[in-house]
Amino acid sequence: MKKWLGLFLALGLIVGLMAACGPNEESSGNGGDSGESSGEGDGQNTESEGSSEEQPKPDKLIVWEDQDKGKALEAAAKKFTDETGIEIEYVEYNITKMQENMALDGSTEKAPDVVTMSHDGVGPSVAKGYIKPIEVSDDVLNKYTESSVDALTYQDKLYGLPKAVETTVFIYNKDKMEEPPESMDEMYEMSMTAKEEGNYGFLATWDNFYFSHGVFHGFGANVFGDSPSEIGLNGEKGVEAISYIDKWYEEGLFPEGLLSKNAASVVDRLFTDGDAIAVQNGPWAFQNYTDKGVNYGVAPMPDLPNGEPQGTFMGVKGWFVTAFSQQKGKDYWAEEFVKVVSNEENAKERYDMTGEIPPLKALVEDEEWVSSNPGAAAVMEQSKNAVAMPVIPEMAEVWDPMKTAVQSVATDKADAQKALDDAVDVIKQQIEANY
C-alpha cells in the first residue's frame, strides 16, 4: 500500500511540475540580454514572465536559510518587503540537510520558495525535482566571478545565484612563522624540525578527500574524465599524489588522531593550543581561531614538490528558487528576491555579519576591501587555482572510498596502487548501481 501511495504522490508532483513549467521549460536558464524576447528564455524579460506589474503578488515567501545565519538575512528581507510589500518568512536549517528537509516538507505548506545550498547539491536537487532553472540578465551575472556562476550551472542551465565562496587555505601562527612558505617542500622541512622539538609543523586531514583533492589535482589526477564512468584517480598521477600524502604519515609528521573521526577537532586543538605551526582549513575556521586568541595569518596553499599549485576543492553556496514555488505560482517573486539578497550591497552586509565571502568581482577589485580583509583575500587568491566540486550526483560515491584508500596507505594495510584501484572499483560499482 505504501509503495502505491508513494507512486501516486510522485506522479502527482511530476504532473504538477509539467503543468507549471509549460512549453518554455526547454529554454536555457543561463540568461541573456535584457531586451525584448521572443519568449524562448533568452533573458529576464521573457514574454511568459511579463513585467512585475503583471505578476500576482503573494503575501509572503518562505526562505530556508543556513543555521544561525538568519540575522544576516533580515536587512535584505526588509528592503525587499518595503519595495514589494511581500513578507519574507525565513526558517533556519543546517545547510547540509536542505535536500532531506525538502523531501519531507516539499508537498506541504512549509515548502520553501527560496533555499540556500552548497553547489554540490545542485545535481541531486535537479534530479529529484526540488529546484528550477532561473533566468537572469547578463548585467546580473557579470557581477559575479565566472567560476562561481559555473558552479551553479548544471546541464547548461543556471539554477542559482552565488551567495558565498569557500576553499581551503594555509593558516599559520604568526608568532611561530613570520612569512608563509612558497612550497610544501619548505613546509616539510619545517615540520621535521618541529617534530624534533616535540611539536607539529603542518597539519591537514588528508584522509578527507575534500582536503586532499588539492594534492591529487596538483599531481595531475582528476576525479572524472569526460563522463562519470571515467575515474582518473588510480593512474600514475594518483599514485604519486597518495604516496606524497603517505610521506607525511610515514615520517610521523601527522599524529594518529588525524585518521580518526574527530580529526578536524584534533587539528583545531593542536593549532589553537600552539602545538602546530600551520594548518589547512577553510574560512569557517577563522572566527574560532580569532576567539581562541591565535595570532594567525592566511595565505594560499603552498605549491607542491612538482611546482604545481594545489587545486583545492571550491565550494559555492547559492540561493535557489524551488520547484515548489513554481507550483504555487510564486517563482517570479522568489527569483526577484534571489537577485536582491545576492546583490553587492546586501552581500557586503552579510559578509560583515557572517564572514561568508561573496564572489563579487567588485570586491575582488576593491584594494581597500582586500587589504582590510586579508583572510577573505587569501581565499579569493586560492580560488584562482581551486576547482569547483563536481555538481553531478555521482560525486557522492567518491568520498568514502577515497577516505578508505588514504587510510589504508597511511596505516600500511595496502600499497598506493592497490588502495586506489580498490577505491575506483567501489566508486564505479556504486555509480553503476545507483545512477
N, C-alpha and C positions, 0 to 999 in steps of 0.2 A: 504493500500500500504506500509506504514511504517513497519507494522508487518512482511509482506512478505520479505521486504528488509532486516530487522533485522535477520530473519531466514536464508536468503540466505548468509549473511555475516558470521553468526555464523557457518553454515555448512562449509563454505569455510575455516574458521580458524581451525575447527576440522580436516578436511581433510588434511590441510597443516601440522598440528602438527603430525598426524599419519604418513604422508609420511616422515617427517623429523626424527621422532623417530625410525622407523624401528623395527625389531624384538627384539633389545636389550632393549626396553623400560621396559620390565618386570624385568630387573636387579635391585638389591638393590642399593641405592645411598649412603650408608654409608661407602663405601670404602672397602679396603682390603689391602693385601700386594702389593708391587710394583714390584713383579717378573713377570714371564711370565703368561699370562692369557689364559683361554680357550675361552674368548670373552663373558662371561656371566656377566660382570660388577663387577668382584671381586677386581678391583684395578684401579689404574690410567692408566696403560699402556695396556688397552684392545686392542684387535685386531681391533675393529671397530674404535677406536680413532686413532691408529697409532702414530708415533713419530711426534715431532713438525716439522721436515723437510718435512713430508708428508702432512702437513696441509696448505692449501692455506691461505695466509695472507691477511686480509682486510686492507684497507688504514687506517681505524680508528675504534675505538669502542666508542659508546656513553654510558656514565656513568651518572646515576642520583644520585646526592649527596644531602645530607641534607642541608637545608637552612643555609647560612652563614658559611658553612664548606668546601667550595670548595678549599680555600687556603691550607687547610691541606691535600688535595689530590694531589697537584701539584708535590711535590717531588717524591712521589711514581709513579705518572704518567710519569714523566720524565725518571726515571730509567727504567720503562717498555718500553718506546719508544726507549731509547738508546739501549736497549738489543734486541728488536724485530723489530724496525722500524715502529711499529703500533702507530699511534697518538691516544691520549685519548682526547675526547671532553666531558667535563662534563657540566651538567646543574643542577642548584640548585632548589630543591623543598622542601616545608615543608614535613618532613618525614611522617606526618600523612595523606598526600594527595597522596602518591605514587600509591595506588591502583586506586584511582579516575583518576589520570593522565594517568595511563596505559590503563584504559578503553577508554580514549579519543584518545590517540596517539599510541596505540599498533599496529594498522594497517597502520600507516603512516611512512614516512621516519624519523620521530622524535622518533620512538620507541627505548627504551634503550636496550643495550646489557647486562648491569650490573646495578643493582638497589640496594639501601640500604633501609632497612625497619626494623621495630621492629619485634620481633619474633611472636607477636600475629597476625601479618598479614600473616603468612605463610599459615595457614589453608585456609583462604578465597582466597588467591592468587593461591593456588594449585587448589582449586575448580573452579576458574574462568579461569584456564589455563594460568596464567601470568608468572609463574616461572617453572623451570625444576629441577629435581634432579641433583646433582653433584657427581662426583666420585673422591675421593682423597685418597692418601695412608695413612696408619696408622701413618707413620712418620709425616705427616702434622697434622692429627687430634690430635695426642698426645701432641702437643704444647699448646693445649687449655684445660681449665678446663672442666671436664666431663659434668657439669651441663649446661655450655654454648653451648656445642655441642648438648646435648639432646634437648635443647630449640629450635634448628633449625632443628630438626628431626621430620618428620610428616609421620605417617603410615609406619614407619620403613625405611624411605628414608631421606637422608641428602639433604637439599635444599640450604644450605649456609654455609659460614664460619663466625665465630664471629668477630665482629668489636668492640663492647663495651658492658659492663655490667653495670647495674644500679639497685639499690634498695634503699628504703628509710632508713635513719639512724637518729640517735639522734644528733641534732646540738644544742650546748649550748653556752651561753655567758660566757666566761671565767672570765670576770670581776664580774659576779654575782654568779658563781658556779665554785669552784676550781676543783672538780672532778665530772664526771657524775655518777648518781645513778646506782646501780646494778639492782634495781627493780622499777616497776611502783608504788608500794606502797610508796616508799620513795619519788618519784616524786609527788605523790598525796598530801602527807603531805606538801611538799614544795609549791605546788600550793595553798593549803589552806592558808598558811602563806602569800604568795604573794597577795592573794585576800584581806586579811585584810589590806594590805598596799596599796591597790588600783591598783595592777598590776596583771600580769598573770604569772603562773609558766610554764606550758607546754601547747603547742597548737598543734592541729592536725586537718586536715579536714577529720574527720572520717565519714562524710556522703558520701564521695567519697570512693567507695569500694576498689580502688587501695591502699588507705592508711589504711583502716580499716581491710583489709584482714589479716594482721598480728595478729590482736586481735582474729578474728574468728578462724584462723588456730591454734593459740596458745591455744585456749579453746577446740580445737578438732573438729571444724565444717569445713568440706571440701566442696568446691563448687560442684564438680561432684564425683559420685561414679564410678562404672565400665563402665557406659555409660552416655551420656549427659542427658538421661531422669531421671537419679538418682541424685536429688539435695539434698545435705546434710546440707543445711543452716538453716532449721527450726526445727531441733531436739532440744533436751535438751541442747546440747553444744552451738548451735547457739543462743538460748535464753539467756544462761549465758553470751555469748560474747556481744550481743547487750545491755543487761542490764548493763554490766560493762561500755560500751560506754556511755549509758544514764546517768550514775552516774556523769560523768564529766559535762554534760549539766545541770543536775538537781541541782548540787551544785553551778552553776554559774561560774565554772572554765573555761568554754569556752564562749566567747562573742557571742551575737546573730548573728553577722556578719559571723560566721563560718558556718551558714546554708544558706548563700546567694550564688549567682552565682560568686561573687567576693571573695569567701572565701580564695583562695590562696593568693590573694593580701593583704587581711586583716592579714593573718599570717605573711607574709613578712614585712609588715609595722610595726606591733607591735614588731616584733623581731629586726628589724634594728633601730627602734626608742628607743630601750632599755626598752620597756614596757612588754616584755616577756622574761623569763629566757631561755627557750628552746623550740625547735620545732621539729616536724617530717618533714623531707624534703629529697630531693634527691641531688645527686651530681650536678645537673643542677643549684642548688641554690648557690653553693659555690662562684662563681665569683661575683654574685650580693652582697653577704654578705661581700666579700672582698672589693669590690668597695665602699660599704657604710661605711667602716671602722670598722666593727664589729670584735672584738677580740673573735673569736669563736673557739670552739673545736668540734671534731666529734667523735662519738662512736657508737657501735652497739646499737640497741634498747634495753632498759631495759626489764628484764623478767617480765612476767605478775604475778598477785597475786597467781596464781596456781603454780608458779615456772617454768613455761614453757617459752621458748623463743618466740618472736614474729616472726611468719613465714611470713614475708613481701613478697609481690609480687616482683619477679625479672624480669626485662626486659632485653632482649638481642638484641642489634642491630646487624644486619648481612649484609653481601654482598651476593647478589643472581644473578645467571645467568637467564636471561629471556627466555621464550619460543620464543619470537620474534627473539632473537639472534640465536636460533636453526633453525628457519625458514630461516634465512638469511645465514646459514652455518658458522656463526661466533662464535658459542658457545665454541669451543675448546679454542680459544684465550681469550674469555670472562672468561672462567674458570681459565686460566693461570693468567689473571690479578687479579682475586679474590684472588688467592694464594699469589701473590706478594704484593698487598695492605694490606693483613692481616698478613704478616709475622712480626716477632719480631721487626726488625729494623724500619719498617715503622709504626708499631703500637705505638712504643715508641715516635717517632717523632710526630705522630698525638696527642698523649696524651699531649705532651708539648704544643701543639698549641690550643687544644680544651678542655682539661680536661676530655675527654671521656676515661673511664677506660677499657683498653683491658684485657680480661680474659685469659691472658697468664700465664702458670704455672711458667715460668722463672721469671716473675715479682713478683708473689706471694712468691717465694722462695728467692728473692733478698732482703736481710735485709737492705742494704743501700738504695735501692729504696723505700722500705716500710717506713723507718724512715724519708726519705726526702719528702714523700707524705702521711702524716697522714690521710687526708681525703679519699684518694683512698684506703688506708689500712683499714679504718673503713668500707668502702663499701664492700671490699673483705671479711672482717671478718663477716659482717652481711649476706653476700650472702651465707655463710655456712648454715645458718638457713632459708634462703629465699626459696621461691617456685616459679618456673618459671610459669608465667601466661599461662594458657592453650592455646594452639595454635588452638584448634578446633573452627570453625566458631560460634558454639553455645554460646561461651563466650560473644559474642556481646550482647546477650539478658539479661545478668546478671546486667550490670551496673545501668541502670535506676531504675529497681525495687528495688535494694538494697539501692540506694540513697533515694528512697521514704520511704523505711522501716525505715532507721535510722532517717530520718527527722520526720516521723510520731511519733516515740517513743520519740524523743527529744522534740517535741512540745506537747506531751500528747494527740495526736489525736488517738493513738492506743496503746494497750499494746504490749509487746515484742512478744508474741506468735502470735497474730493476724497479726501484721505487717509483720512478717516473713512468715507466712502462705500465706498471700496475695501476697507477693513478689515471693514466689516459684510458686504459681499458675500462675502468669503472665509469669514468666520465662518459665514454661512448655508449656503454651499456645503458646507463641511466637516461641519456638523451634519446636513444632508440626506444626505450621502454615508455618514456613519458611525453614524447613530442612527435 
